[in-house]
Amino acid sequence: MPTHSIAFGEVTRVVEWSGPVRTARFIIPDSDEETWRRNQEWLAPDFWTANGCPPFPTPRT
């Protein structure tokens, strides 16, 4: 797990759950393929995959 040092201590990211969900096109059915591809630089791989596989979101609390 990555640990980051800040002013008075360290912060460690703890993943509570990470796993596949529905495809982006299932979640937002009215979206078009061009929009996803145009934004793939910042969407992939956490929110979208070019091959259509579900992404692996990581909820944080």
N, CA, C and O atoms as a GROMACS GRO file, in nm:
protein
  244
    1MET      N    1   0.083  -0.118   0.000
    1MET     CA    2   0.000   0.000   0.000
    1MET      C    3   0.088   0.124   0.000
    1MET      O    4   0.185   0.132   0.075
    2PRO      N    5   0.054   0.221  -0.083
    2PRO     CA    6   0.135   0.343  -0.085
    2PRO      C    7   0.117   0.425   0.043
    2PRO      O    8   0.006   0.442   0.092
    3THR      N    9   0.228   0.474   0.094
    3THR     CA   10   0.228   0.560   0.211
    3THR      C   11   0.286   0.695   0.172
    3THR      O   12   0.387   0.701   0.102
    4HIS      N   13   0.222   0.801   0.216
    4HIS     CA   14   0.267   0.936   0.184
    4HIS      C   15   0.296   1.011   0.312
    4HIS      O   16   0.215   1.009   0.405
    5SER      N   17   0.410   1.078   0.318
    5SER     CA   18   0.444   1.160   0.433
    5SER      C   19   0.390   1.301   0.412
    5SER      O   20   0.410   1.360   0.306
    6ILE      N   21   0.323   1.353   0.513
    6ILE     CA   22   0.276   1.491   0.510
    6ILE      C   23   0.324   1.559   0.637
    6ILE      O   24   0.393   1.496   0.718
    7ALA      N   25   0.289   1.680   0.657
    7ALA     CA   26   0.341   1.765   0.764
    7ALA      C   27   0.373   1.694   0.896
    7ALA      O   28   0.487   1.701   0.942
    8PHE      N   29   0.278   1.626   0.956
    8PHE     CA   30   0.300   1.571   1.090
    8PHE      C   31   0.278   1.420   1.098
    8PHE      O   32   0.253   1.368   1.206
    9GLY      N   33   0.288   1.351   0.986
    9GLY     CA   34   0.268   1.207   0.993
    9GLY      C   35   0.264   1.144   0.855
    9GLY      O   36   0.305   1.204   0.756
   10GLU      N   37   0.215   1.022   0.851
   10GLU     CA   38   0.205   0.949   0.726
   10GLU      C   39   0.060   0.908   0.702
   10GLU      O   40  -0.016   0.883   0.796
   11VAL      N   41   0.023   0.901   0.575
   11VAL     CA   42  -0.111   0.859   0.535
   11VAL      C   43  -0.095   0.735   0.449
   11VAL      O   44  -0.018   0.734   0.353
   12THR      N   45  -0.169   0.629   0.483
   12THR     CA   46  -0.166   0.506   0.406
   12THR      C   47  -0.303   0.481   0.347
   12THR      O   48  -0.404   0.487   0.417
   13ARG      N   49  -0.306   0.452   0.219
   13ARG     CA   50  -0.433   0.424   0.153
   13ARG      C   51  -0.471   0.278   0.181
   13ARG      O   52  -0.392   0.187   0.158
   14VAL      N   53  -0.591   0.259   0.230
   14VAL     CA   54  -0.642   0.125   0.256
   14VAL      C   55  -0.762   0.102   0.165
   14VAL      O   56  -0.862   0.173   0.174
   15VAL      N   57  -0.751   0.005   0.078
   15VAL     CA   58  -0.860  -0.027  -0.014
   15VAL      C   59  -0.959  -0.117   0.059
   15VAL      O   60  -0.926  -0.230   0.095
   16GLU      N   61  -1.080  -0.067   0.080
   16GLU     CA   62  -1.183  -0.145   0.148
   16GLU      C   63  -1.247  -0.246   0.055
   16GLU      O   64  -1.280  -0.357   0.097
   17TRP      N   65  -1.266  -0.208  -0.069
   17TRP     CA   66  -1.323  -0.298  -0.168
   17TRP      C   67  -1.286  -0.247  -0.306
   17TRP      O   68  -1.287  -0.127  -0.330
   18SER      N   69  -1.254  -0.337  -0.395
   18SER     CA   70  -1.227  -0.302  -0.533
   18SER      C   71  -1.270  -0.420  -0.618
   18SER      O   72  -1.224  -0.532  -0.594
   19GLY      N   73  -1.355  -0.398  -0.714
   19GLY     CA   74  -1.402  -0.508  -0.796
   19GLY      C   75  -1.479  -0.460  -0.916
   19GLY      O   76  -1.513  -0.342  -0.925
   20PRO      N   77  -1.507  -0.549  -1.009
   20PRO     CA   78  -1.577  -0.509  -1.132
   20PRO      C   79  -1.722  -0.474  -1.106
   20PRO      O   80  -1.787  -0.530  -1.018
   21VAL      N   81  -1.771  -0.381  -1.184
   21VAL     CA   82  -1.912  -0.344  -1.182
   21VAL      C   83  -1.962  -0.355  -1.326
   21VAL      O   84  -1.894  -0.413  -1.411
   22ARG      N   85  -2.075  -0.301  -1.352
   22ARG     CA   86  -2.129  -0.302  -1.488
   22ARG      C   87  -2.040  -0.220  -1.581
   22ARG      O   88  -1.962  -0.137  -1.535
   23THR      N   89  -2.054  -0.243  -1.710
   23THR     CA   90  -1.977  -0.165  -1.807
   23THR      C   91  -2.026  -0.021  -1.806
   23THR      O   92  -2.138   0.008  -1.763
   24ALA      N   93  -1.942   0.067  -1.854
   24ALA     CA   94  -1.976   0.209  -1.858
   24ALA      C   95  -2.101   0.233  -1.943
   24ALA      O   96  -2.184   0.316  -1.908
   25ARG      N   97  -2.114   0.160  -2.052
   25ARG     CA   98  -2.231   0.176  -2.139
   25ARG      C   99  -2.358   0.127  -2.071
   25ARG      O  100  -2.467   0.175  -2.104
   26PHE      N  101  -2.348   0.033  -1.977
   26PHE     CA  102  -2.465  -0.011  -1.902
   26PHE      C  103  -2.506   0.097  -1.802
   26PHE      O  104  -2.625   0.125  -1.785
   27ILE      N  105  -2.407   0.157  -1.736
   27ILE     CA  106  -2.435   0.258  -1.634
   27ILE      C  107  -2.488   0.386  -1.697
   27ILE      O  108  -2.579   0.450  -1.642
   28ILE      N  109  -2.432   0.425  -1.812
   28ILE     CA  110  -2.476   0.546  -1.884
   28ILE      C  111  -2.514   0.505  -2.026
   28ILE      O  112  -2.436   0.526  -2.119
   29PRO      N  113  -2.632   0.446  -2.045
   29PRO     CA  114  -2.669   0.388  -2.174
   29PRO      C  115  -2.681   0.486  -2.289
   29PRO      O  116  -2.665   0.446  -2.405
   30ASP      N  117  -2.710   0.612  -2.263
   30ASP     CA  118  -2.724   0.710  -2.370
   30ASP      C  119  -2.592   0.768  -2.417
   30ASP      O  120  -2.590   0.850  -2.509
   31SER      N  121  -2.483   0.727  -2.356
   31SER     CA  122  -2.352   0.779  -2.395
   31SER      C  123  -2.307   0.714  -2.526
   31SER      O  124  -2.347   0.602  -2.558
   32ASP      N  125  -2.223   0.785  -2.599
   32ASP     CA  126  -2.175   0.730  -2.725
   32ASP      C  127  -2.026   0.693  -2.714
   32ASP      O  128  -1.954   0.748  -2.632
   33GLU      N  129  -1.984   0.601  -2.797
   33GLU     CA  130  -1.848   0.549  -2.794
   33GLU      C  131  -1.744   0.659  -2.816
   33GLU      O  132  -1.638   0.656  -2.753
   34GLU      N  133  -1.772   0.754  -2.903
   34GLU     CA  134  -1.677   0.862  -2.932
   34GLU      C  135  -1.647   0.945  -2.807
   34GLU      O  136  -1.532   0.983  -2.785
   35THR      N  137  -1.746   0.973  -2.726
   35THR     CA  138  -1.725   1.049  -2.602
   35THR      C  139  -1.630   0.975  -2.509
   35THR      O  140  -1.539   1.036  -2.452
   36TRP      N  141  -1.651   0.844  -2.494
   36TRP     CA  142  -1.562   0.764  -2.409
   36TRP      C  143  -1.420   0.765  -2.463
   36TRP      O  144  -1.325   0.786  -2.387
   37ARG      N  145  -1.404   0.743  -2.592
   37ARG     CA  146  -1.269   0.739  -2.651
   37ARG      C  147  -1.200   0.876  -2.644
   37ARG      O  148  -1.079   0.883  -2.622
   38ARG      N  149  -1.276   0.982  -2.663
   38ARG     CA  150  -1.219   1.117  -2.658
   38ARG      C  151  -1.166   1.150  -2.517
   38ARG      O  152  -1.074   1.230  -2.504
   39ASN      N  153  -1.223   1.088  -2.415
   39ASN     CA  154  -1.182   1.115  -2.277
   39ASN      C  155  -1.106   1.000  -2.212
   39ASN      O  156  -1.087   0.999  -2.090
   40GLN      N  157  -1.063   0.904  -2.291
   40GLN     CA  158  -0.999   0.785  -2.235
   40GLN      C  159  -0.869   0.815  -2.160
   40GLN      O  160  -0.831   0.739  -2.071
   41GLU      N  161  -0.801   0.922  -2.194
   41GLU     CA  162  -0.675   0.954  -2.126
   41GLU      C  163  -0.693   0.967  -1.976
   41GLU      O  164  -0.609   0.919  -1.900
   42TRP      N  165  -0.798   1.030  -1.931
   42TRP     CA  166  -0.818   1.045  -1.787
   42TRP      C  167  -0.915   0.942  -1.730
   42TRP      O  168  -0.917   0.920  -1.609
   43LEU      N  169  -0.997   0.878  -1.814
   43LEU     CA  170  -1.092   0.778  -1.766
   43LEU      C  171  -1.029   0.640  -1.743
   43LEU      O  172  -1.062   0.570  -1.648
   44ALA      N  173  -0.939   0.602  -1.832
   44ALA     CA  174  -0.879   0.468  -1.824
   44ALA      C  175  -0.761   0.468  -1.728
   44ALA      O  176  -0.688   0.568  -1.721
   45PRO      N  177  -0.740   0.363  -1.656
   45PRO     CA  178  -0.817   0.239  -1.654
   45PRO      C  179  -0.918   0.234  -1.539
   45PRO      O  180  -0.987   0.133  -1.524
   46ASP      N  181  -0.930   0.338  -1.460
   46ASP     CA  182  -1.014   0.332  -1.340
   46ASP      C  183  -1.164   0.340  -1.367
   46ASP      O  184  -1.243   0.283  -1.292
   47PHE      N  185  -1.204   0.410  -1.472
   47PHE     CA  186  -1.346   0.433  -1.496
   47PHE      C  187  -1.396   0.377  -1.629
   47PHE      O  188  -1.517   0.370  -1.651
   48TRP      N  189  -1.305   0.336  -1.717
   48TRP     CA  190  -1.343   0.289  -1.849
   48TRP      C  191  -1.230   0.208  -1.909
   48TRP      O  192  -1.113   0.238  -1.887
   49THR      N  193  -1.265   0.105  -1.985
   49THR     CA  194  -1.164   0.028  -2.057
   49THR      C  195  -1.204   0.021  -2.204
   49THR      O  196  -1.322   0.002  -2.235
   50ALA      N  197  -1.109   0.035  -2.292
   50ALA     CA  198  -1.136   0.038  -2.434
   50ALA      C  199  -1.191  -0.095  -2.486
   50ALA      O  200  -1.261  -0.098  -2.587
   51ASN      N  201  -1.160  -0.205  -2.418
   51ASN     CA  202  -1.208  -0.335  -2.465
   51ASN      C  203  -1.346  -0.371  -2.412
   51ASN      O  204  -1.395  -0.481  -2.437
   52GLY      N  205  -1.410  -0.280  -2.340
   52GLY     CA  206  -1.546  -0.302  -2.293
   52GLY      C  207  -1.558  -0.377  -2.162
   52GLY      O  208  -1.669  -0.397  -2.113
   53CYS      N  209  -1.447  -0.419  -2.104
   53CYS     CA  210  -1.452  -0.488  -1.975
   53CYS      C  211  -1.491  -0.389  -1.866
   53CYS      O  212  -1.460  -0.270  -1.875
   54PRO      N  213  -1.559  -0.436  -1.762
   54PRO     CA  214  -1.596  -0.346  -1.653
   54PRO      C  215  -1.473  -0.290  -1.582
   54PRO      O  216  -1.375  -0.362  -1.562
   55PRO      N  217  -1.477  -0.165  -1.543
   55PRO     CA  218  -1.367  -0.108  -1.466
   55PRO      C  219  -1.370  -0.159  -1.322
   55PRO      O  220  -1.468  -0.222  -1.280
   56PHE      N  221  -1.266  -0.132  -1.247
   56PHE     CA  222  -1.259  -0.171  -1.108
   56PHE      C  223  -1.262  -0.047  -1.019
   56PHE      O  224  -1.157   0.003  -0.978
   57PRO      N  225  -1.382   0.003  -0.989
   57PRO     CA  226  -1.390   0.121  -0.903
   57PRO      C  227  -1.348   0.086  -0.760
   57PRO      O  228  -1.361  -0.028  -0.716
   58THR      N  229  -1.299   0.185  -0.692
   58THR     CA  230  -1.258   0.166  -0.553
   58THR      C  231  -1.327   0.272  -0.468
   58THR      O  232  -1.280   0.385  -0.460
   59PRO      N  233  -1.438   0.237  -0.404
   59PRO     CA  234  -1.506   0.334  -0.318
   59PRO      C  235  -1.418   0.374  -0.200
   59PRO      O  236  -1.339   0.293  -0.150
   60ARG      N  237  -1.431   0.496  -0.156
   60ARG     CA  238  -1.353   0.544  -0.042
   60ARG      C  239  -1.448   0.600   0.063
   60ARG      O  240  -1.548   0.664   0.030
   61THR      N  241  -1.416   0.575   0.187
   61THR     CA  242  -1.499   0.629   0.294
   61THR      C  243  -1.417   0.721   0.382
   61THR      O  244  -1.468   0.777   0.479
   0.00000   0.00000   0.00000
